[in-house]
């Protein structure tokens, strides 16, 4: 298991040091409502372990990723956005738009999405 980074905002949220609105919480991951939502539904799914970005994933992370995508799909169904559609995205590095160096997947829904996104 990778060690938490005491300077990481999301590690501190996972540890309960910083409050957040949790919508999912299990042994592998948590999900929180985004504090600056870009859609009516905007939730961040993240592993409890500190993984800086998707670029740092290994084959050993497969079970965690399966749990993350499964939890996100279940959440989308519970929010009533699964039938109309939603977007899931992760940013990697500064040019990719990553602002917190802890792997997280944005789930956005509740409105029509355009392409390309940015």
C-alpha positions in Angstrom: 0.0 0.0 0.0 1.3 3.5 -0.9 1.8 5.9 2.0 -0.4 8.9 2.4 1.1 12.3 1.5 0.6 14.7 4.5 0.8 17.7 2.1 -1.9 16.2 -0.2 -5.4 17.8 0.0 -7.2 14.6 -1.0 -5.1 12.5 1.4 -6.2 14.8 4.2 -9.9 14.5 3.1 -9.5 10.7 3.0 -8.1 10.9 6.6 -11.0 13.0 7.7 -8.8 16.0 8.5 -10.7 18.2 6.1 -14.5 18.1 5.8 -16.1 17.1 2.5 -19.5 15.9 1.5 -19.0 12.2 1.0 -21.3 10.2 -1.2 -19.4 7.0 -1.2 -16.9 5.5 1.4 -15.5 2.0 1.4 -12.2 0.3 2.1 -10.7 1.1 -1.3 -12.1 4.6 -2.2 -14.2 7.6 -1.4 -16.3 9.9 -3.4 -17.0 13.5 -2.6 -19.1 16.3 -4.1 -16.9 18.8 -5.9 -16.8 22.2 -4.1 -16.9 24.1 -7.4 -19.3 21.9 -9.5 -19.3 22.2 -13.3 -22.5 20.3 -13.7 -25.6 19.7 -11.6 -23.9 16.4 -10.5 -20.2 16.7 -10.1 -18.5 14.1 -7.9 -14.9 13.1 -7.4 -14.0 9.4 -7.0 -10.6 8.7 -5.5 -8.6 5.9 -4.1 -7.8 6.0 -0.4 -4.2 5.3 -1.3 -2.1 8.2 -2.5 -1.5 7.7 -6.3 -0.4 11.0 -7.9 -2.2 10.5 -11.2 -3.4 7.9 -13.7 0.2 8.0 -15.1 1.3 6.2 -11.9 -1.1 3.3 -12.1 0.1 -0.3 -12.4 -1.5 -3.6 -13.2 -1.9 -4.1 -9.4 -4.3 -1.2 -9.4 -6.8 -3.1 -11.5 -9.1 -4.2 -8.7 -9.2 -0.6 -7.2 -10.1 0.8 -10.7 -12.8 -1.8 -11.1 -14.3 -0.8 -7.7 -14.0 2.9 -8.6 -15.9 2.5 -12.0 -18.4 0.2 -10.4 -19.1 2.7 -7.6 -19.4 5.5 -10.1 -21.9 3.6 -12.2 -24.0 2.8 -9.1 -23.8 6.4 -8.0 -25.0 7.6 -11.5 -28.0 5.3 -11.2 -28.8 6.5 -7.7 -28.6 10.1 -8.9 -31.0 9.4 -11.8 -28.4 10.4 -14.5 -27.5 7.0 -15.8 -30.2 6.8 -18.5 -29.5 10.3 -20.0 -25.7 9.9 -19.8 -22.8 11.4 -17.9 -19.1 12.0 -18.3 -16.1 10.6 -16.4 -12.7 12.1 -16.8 -9.3 12.2 -15.1 -6.7 14.9 -15.7 -3.0 14.1 -15.8 -0.4 16.8 -15.1 -0.6 20.6 -15.3 -1.3 20.7 -19.1 -4.0 18.1 -18.6 -5.7 20.3 -16.1 -4.8 18.3 -12.9 -4.8 20.7 -9.9 -4.5 18.1 -7.1 -1.8 15.4 -7.4 -3.9 12.6 -6.1 -5.7 10.3 -8.7 -9.4 11.3 -8.9 -12.1 10.7 -11.5 -14.7 13.4 -12.1 -18.2 12.2 -12.7 -20.3 15.0 -14.3 -23.9 14.8 -15.3 -27.4 16.3 -15.1 -26.8 18.4 -18.3 -25.8 17.9 -21.9 -22.0 17.8 -22.4 -20.2 19.2 -25.4 -17.1 17.9 -27.3 -14.3 18.7 -27.4 -14.4 19.6 -23.7 -11.7 22.2 -23.6 
